[in-house]
Amino acid sequence: MKKYNHFINGGSVPPASGTYFDTDNPYTGEVWAQVARGNTQDVDRAVAAAKAAFEGGDWAALRPTARGKLLVRLAEIVEREAPRLAELEVRDNGKLIAEMGAQTKYLAEWYRYFGGLADKVEGAVLPADRPGIFNYTKHEPLGVVALITPWNSPLLLLAWKLAPALAAGNTAVVKPSEFTSASSLEFVELIKEAGIPDGVVNCLTGFGQEVGAPLVEHPDVAKVAFTGSDFAGQKIYEAAAKKIMPVTLELGGKSPNIVFEDADFEAAVMGAISGIFAATGQTCIAGSRLLVQRSIHDKFLKRLIEVAGEATIGDPMSMETHVGPVTTKPQFEKVLHYINVAIEDGAKCVLGGKPFSGEGIKGTRFIEPTIFANVTNDMRIAQQEVFGPILSVIAFDTEEDAIRIGNDIDFGLAAGVWTSNIGRAMRMSDQLKAGTVWVNTYRAVSFMSPFGGYKRSGQGRESGQDAIHEFLQVKSVWIAHETSAANPFIMR
């Protein structure tokens, strides 16, 4: 059985406690590896290594262009290793090989993009309003940053954080989810191959209270970038506030996917399916609230049931599979709980609604694609994030009605709009309170485009040029080039 240690200062380091925990395959339920169980001692060691690398040595001496070249080299290695990393992620989190194969190959683009951006961050010369003064600004890295990733897309969401953090000149301590640590530990080995100096990137594994909390609270950590639930994000935000420390938080979502009567009918059906049943609904951008204009509601629902009902459930390593297992046991139980909640609140289950155990299925974590009709937006199934293959269908009448329902939520991560009317597309994009709005598509992301949320969906942006500034601080420099005595008792 594979045994994983921490990765600290460029090497494999056993946990200070000497203890490990099991990780299983969501498809089979079988334990396949043991992972180091970290504690405060491990956090201290990793942060110390990152701090030393930031303050002195090879990394601190690199100019931005040289840092960028290392990131481009890392991108090439990630591209080479993409098939192996994809298989590892499928084994660890149960997502489809069809998606993870494309995802692990694409994540190289984040390192390539930010490698190119590393020496494009420029300050400014300011036209100072005082004679004899030269004033300019420069951007400087923050220091040691903590990067905390979730279990649904560990390597992709790590790339969103690590690539801009390194391009900006920071060093990092990575904390993956305890449910899916293996791919991150395998990935950081590639950091060394790329020539990035020891200590620049470290990876600690373990549980939130034992590793995550002391990492966030550590006095030498200058920033936290976190993806996960809004509840956990709130706790991190509270801890960061005590240190007056910046954070990037990409949290939960309950995104409205809105279909108007003038939409391309079949494209909208497929977009609705993609929005919720891809990745078994285990994605923060899931279009879990499907708003359908009343004039086409019944016809649309019928077709939706037909398509979703034909989805192949099974082995995530098969290219023929459409829906894989729920990644973790606690999440499986949570999804089943919300199915009962929806029924209690009066929603009508028109598809699925129970665990799946068909012929040839291994393990016990499959849930049928589930659709609820007769949902009103005040129901718990419409207001609370489920993070599973559960779709709530809500009817609306007018454009104003759709905007009101779409925005009537604590979250604001994403939204979808399906229409052939360009004016409506623009109006909806303007008025929906979400960090990303897709029109006639869904689940599209790019290393070039900023991503983040409104309201309880978080703060800060990942990807695109905005992201590198999340890991920089601005310094203003004033130089007096005329030497004349000034009154010391008044502001200059």
Residue pairs with C-beta under 8 A, 6 or more apart in sequence:
1 31
1 32
1 33
1 34
2 32
2 33
2 34
2 182
3 20
3 33
3 34
4 20
4 33
4 34
4 35
4 36
4 181
4 182
4 185
4 205
5 12
5 13
5 14
5 15
5 36
5 185
6 12
6 13
6 14
6 15
6 36
6 38
6 42
6 46
6 202
6 203
6 204
6 205
7 13
7 185
7 188
7 189
7 201
7 202
7 203
8 42
8 45
8 46
8 49
8 202
8 203
8 204
9 45
9 49
9 198
9 199
9 202
10 192
10 197
10 198
10 199
11 198
13 42
13 45
14 36
15 36
15 37
15 38
15 39
15 42
15 206
16 38
16 39
16 41
16 42
16 45
17 37
17 38
17 39
17 41
19 37
20 34
20 35
20 36
20 37
21 34
21 35
21 37
21 178
21 206
22 31
22 33
22 34
22 35
23 31
23 32
23 33
23 34
23 35
23 92
23 178
23 179
23 180
23 181
23 182
24 30
24 31
24 32
25 31
25 32
25 91
25 92
25 94
25 363
26 93
26 94
26 316
26 324
26 325
26 326
26 327
26 328
26 363
26 365
27 94
27 315
27 316
27 317
27 324
27 325
27 362
27 363
27 365
28 362
28 363
29 362
29 363
29 364
29 365
32 91
33 182
35 178
35 181
35 182
35 185
35 205
35 206
36 42
36 204
36 205
36 206
37 205
37 206
37 207
37 210
38 204
38 205
38 206
38 210
38 211
39 206
39 210
39 211
39 214
40 210
40 214
42 204
42 206
42 211
43 173
43 204
43 211
43 214
43 215
43 218
44 218
46 173
46 202
46 203
46 204
46 215
47 144
47 173
47 215
47 218
47 220
47 221
48 220
49 198
49 199
49 202
50 144
50 171
50 172
50 173
50 199
50 200
50 202
51 143
51 144
51 171
51 220
52 199
53 59
53 60
53 171
53 197
53 198
53 199
53 200
54 60
54 141
54 143
54 144
54 170
54 171
57 197
57 199
58 197
59 67
59 171
59 196
59 197
59 199
59 200
62 70
62 169
63 119
64 118
64 119
64 121
64 167
64 169
65 118
65 119
67 115
67 118
67 119
67 166
67 167
67 169
68 114
68 115
68 116
68 117
68 118
68 119
68 167
69 115
70 115
70 166
70 194
70 195
70 196
71 111
71 112
71 114
71 115
71 118
71 163
71 166
71 167
71 194
72 111
72 112
72 115
72 116
73 194
73 195
74 111
74 115
74 190
74 191
74 194
74 196
75 108
75 109
75 110
75 111
75 112
75 115
76 108
77 190
77 193
77 194
78 85
78 104
78 107
78 108
78 111
78 187
78 190
79 105
79 108
81 190
82 101
82 104
82 105
82 107
82 108
83 101
83 104
84 186
85 104
85 155
85 183
85 186
85 187
86 97
86 100
86 101
86 103
86 104
86 105
87 97
87 100
87 317
88 182
88 183
88 186
89 95
89 100
89 103
89 104
89 154
89 155
89 180
89 183
90 96
90 97
90 100
90 316
90 317
91 182
92 154
92 179
92 180
92 181
92 182
92 183
93 151
93 152
93 153
93 154
93 179
93 180
93 327
94 280
94 316
94 324
94 325
94 326
94 327
94 365
95 152
95 153
95 279
95 280
95 282
95 316
95 324
95 327
96 279
96 316
96 321
96 322
96 324
97 316
97 317
97 318
97 319
98 319
98 321
99 278
99 279
103 153
103 155
103 156
104 155
104 156
106 156
107 155
107 156
107 159
109 447
110 159
110 160
110 163
110 447
110 463
111 159
111 163
112 447
113 163
113 447
113 448
114 163
114 164
114 166
114 167
114 447
114 467
114 468
115 163
115 167
117 164
117 167
117 465
117 468
118 167
118 168
121 139
121 168
121 468
121 469
121 472
122 139
123 136
123 137
123 138
123 139
123 474
124 136
124 137
125 134
125 135
125 136
126 135
126 136
126 137
126 476
128 134
128 135
128 478
130 492
131 482
132 480
132 481
132 482
132 484
133 478
133 479
133 480
133 481
134 478
134 479
134 480
134 481
135 476
135 477
135 478
135 479
136 476
136 477
137 474
137 475
137 476
137 477
138 474
138 475
138 477
139 168
139 469
139 472
139 473
139 474
139 475
140 169
140 472
140 473
140 474
140 475
141 168
141 169
141 170
141 471
141 472
141 473
142 168
142 170
142 222
142 223
142 246
142 471
142 472
142 473
143 170
143 171
143 220
143 221
143 222
143 223
144 170
144 171
144 172
144 173
144 220
144 221
144 222
145 161
145 165
145 170
145 171
145 172
145 173
145 221
145 222
145 223
145 224
145 225
145 471
146 172
146 173
146 175
146 215
146 216
146 218
146 221
146 223
146 224
146 225
147 158
147 161
147 162
147 165
147 172
147 173
147 174
147 175
147 224
147 225
148 174
148 175
148 212
148 215
148 216
148 224
148 225
148 226
148 227
148 228
148 236
149 157
149 158
149 161
149 174
149 175
149 176
149 177
149 184
149 227
150 157
150 177
150 227
150 228
151 176
151 177
151 179
151 180
151 327
151 328
152 279
152 282
152 283
152 284
152 327
153 283
154 176
154 177
154 180
154 181
154 183
154 184
155 183
155 184
155 187
157 227
157 250
158 174
158 176
158 184
158 187
160 227
160 250
160 451
160 462
160 463
160 467
161 172
161 225
161 227
161 248
161 462
162 172
162 174
162 201
163 447
164 462
164 467
164 468
164 470
164 471
165 172
165 225
165 471
166 172
166 196
166 200
166 201
167 468
167 471
168 468
168 471
168 472
170 222
170 223
170 471
171 199
171 200
171 201
172 200
172 201
172 202
173 202
173 203
173 204
173 215
173 221
174 184
174 188
174 201
174 202
174 203
174 204
175 203
175 204
175 205
175 206
175 211
175 212
175 215
176 183
176 184
176 185
176 203
176 205
178 205
178 206
178 207
178 208
179 327
179 328
180 327
181 205
184 203
184 205
185 203
185 205
188 201
188 202
188 203
191 200
191 201
192 198
204 211
204 215
205 211
206 212
208 232
213 239
215 221
215 224
216 224
216 236
216 239
216 240
217 239
217 242
217 243
219 243
221 245
222 245
222 246
223 245
223 246
223 247
223 248
223 470
223 471
224 236
224 240
224 245
224 247
224 248
225 247
225 248
225 460
225 462
225 470
226 232
226 233
226 236
226 247
226 248
226 249
226 250
227 250
227 251
227 284
228 251
229 251
229 252
229 385
230 251
230 252
230 385
230 410
230 411
230 456
230 457
230 458
233 249
233 251
233 458
236 247
236 249
237 247
237 249
240 246
240 247
246 470
247 459
247 460
248 452
248 458
248 459
248 460
248 461
248 462
248 470
249 458
249 459
249 460
250 284
250 413
250 451
250 452
250 453
250 457
250 458
250 460
250 462
251 284
251 411
251 413
251 453
251 456
251 457
251 458
252 284
252 385
252 387
252 411
252 413
252 456
252 457
253 284
253 285
253 286
253 288
253 385
253 411
253 412
253 413
253 414
253 453
253 457
254 288
254 289
254 382
254 383
254 384
254 385
254 409
254 410
254 411
255 275
255 285
255 286
255 287
255 288
255 289
255 411
255 413
255 414
255 415
255 416
255 434
256 287
256 289
256 290
256 291
256 402
256 405
256 406
256 409
256 415
256 416
256 432
257 271
257 272
257 275
257 276
257 287
257 289
257 290
257 291
257 415
257 416
257 418
257 442
258 291
258 396
258 402
258 406
258 415
258 416
258 417
258 418
258 428
259 268
259 272
259 290
259 291
259 292
259 293
259 296
259 300
259 418
260 293
260 399
260 402
260 417
260 418
260 419
260 421
260 424
261 293
261 295
261 296
262 419
262 420
262 421
262 424
263 418
263 419
263 420
263 440
264 418
264 420
264 440
265 296
265 299
265 300
265 303
266 303
267 418
267 440
268 300
268 418
269 300
269 303
269 304
269 307
270 307
271 287
271 416
271 418
271 440
271 441
271 442
272 287
272 290
272 304
272 391
272 442
273 304
273 307
273 308
273 311
274 442
274 443
275 286
275 287
275 288
275 290
275 416
275 442
275 443
276 286
276 287
276 288
276 290
276 389
276 390
276 391
277 308
277 311
277 322
277 323
277 369
277 389
277 391
278 443
279 286
280 323
280 324
280 325
280 326
280 327
280 367
280 388
280 389
281 288
281 386
281 387
281 388
281 389
281 390
282 326
282 327
282 331
282 387
282 388
283 387
283 443
284 413
284 457
285 413
285 414
285 436
285 443
286 387
287 414
287 416
287 442
288 385
288 386
288 390
288 391
288 392
289 377
289 382
289 392
289 394
289 405
289 406
289 409
290 304
290 391
290 392
290 393
290 394
291 394
291 395
291 396
291 402
291 405
291 406
292 300
292 301
292 393
292 394
292 395
292 396
293 395
293 396
293 397
293 402
294 395
294 396
294 397
297 393
297 395
301 350
301 371
301 373
301 393
304 371
304 393
305 350
305 351
305 371
308 351
308 352
308 369
308 371
308 391
309 351
309 369
311 322
311 323
311 369
312 320
312 321
312 322
312 323
313 321
313 322
313 323
313 324
313 356
313 358
313 361
313 366
313 368
313 369
314 320
314 321
314 323
314 324
314 358
314 360
314 361
314 366
315 321
315 324
315 360
315 362
316 324
316 325
323 366
323 369
323 389
324 366
325 363
325 365
325 366
326 332
326 335
326 365
326 366
326 367
326 388
327 365
329 365
331 387
331 388
332 364
332 365
332 367
334 386
334 387
334 388
335 367
335 386
335 387
335 388
335 389
335 390
336 355
336 367
338 380
338 381
338 384
338 386
338 388
338 390
339 349
339 353
339 354
339 370
339 390
341 380
341 381
342 349
342 372
342 375
342 379
342 380
342 381
342 390
342 392
343 349
343 353
345 379
345 380
345 381
346 374
346 379
347 372
347 373
347 374
347 375
347 379
347 381
347 392
348 372
348 373
348 374
349 370
349 371
349 372
350 371
350 372
350 373
351 368
351 369
351 370
351 371
352 367
352 368
352 369
352 370
352 371
352 389
353 368
353 370
354 367
354 368
355 364
355 366
355 367
355 368
356 366
356 367
356 368
357 364
357 366
367 388
367 389
368 389
369 389
369 391
370 389
370 390
370 391
371 391
371 393
372 381
372 390
372 391
372 392
372 393
373 393
375 381
375 382
375 392
375 393
375 394
376 382
376 394
377 383
377 394
377 405
377 408
377 409
379 392
381 390
381 392
382 392
382 394
383 409
383 410
385 411
394 405
396 402
396 405
399 424
399 427
399 428
402 428
403 428
403 431
403 432
406 415
406 432
407 431
407 432
407 433
409 455
410 455
410 456
411 453
411 454
411 455
411 456
411 457
412 433
412 434
412 435
412 453
412 454
412 455
412 456
412 457
413 434
413 435
413 436
413 452
413 453
413 454
413 457
413 458
414 434
414 435
414 436
414 437
414 438
414 453
415 428
415 432
415 434
415 436
415 437
415 438
416 437
416 438
416 439
416 441
416 442
417 424
417 425
417 428
417 429
417 432
417 437
417 438
417 439
417 440
418 439
418 440
419 425
419 428
419 439
419 440
425 439
425 440
428 437
428 439
429 437
429 439
433 454
433 455
434 453
434 454
434 457
435 450
435 451
435 452
435 453
435 454
435 457
435 461
436 451
438 444
445 451
445 463
446 463
447 463
447 464
448 463
448 464
449 463
449 464
450 461
450 462
450 463
450 464
450 465
450 466
450 467
451 461
451 462
451 463
451 464
452 458
452 459
452 460
452 461
452 462
453 459
460 470
461 467
461 470
462 470
486 492
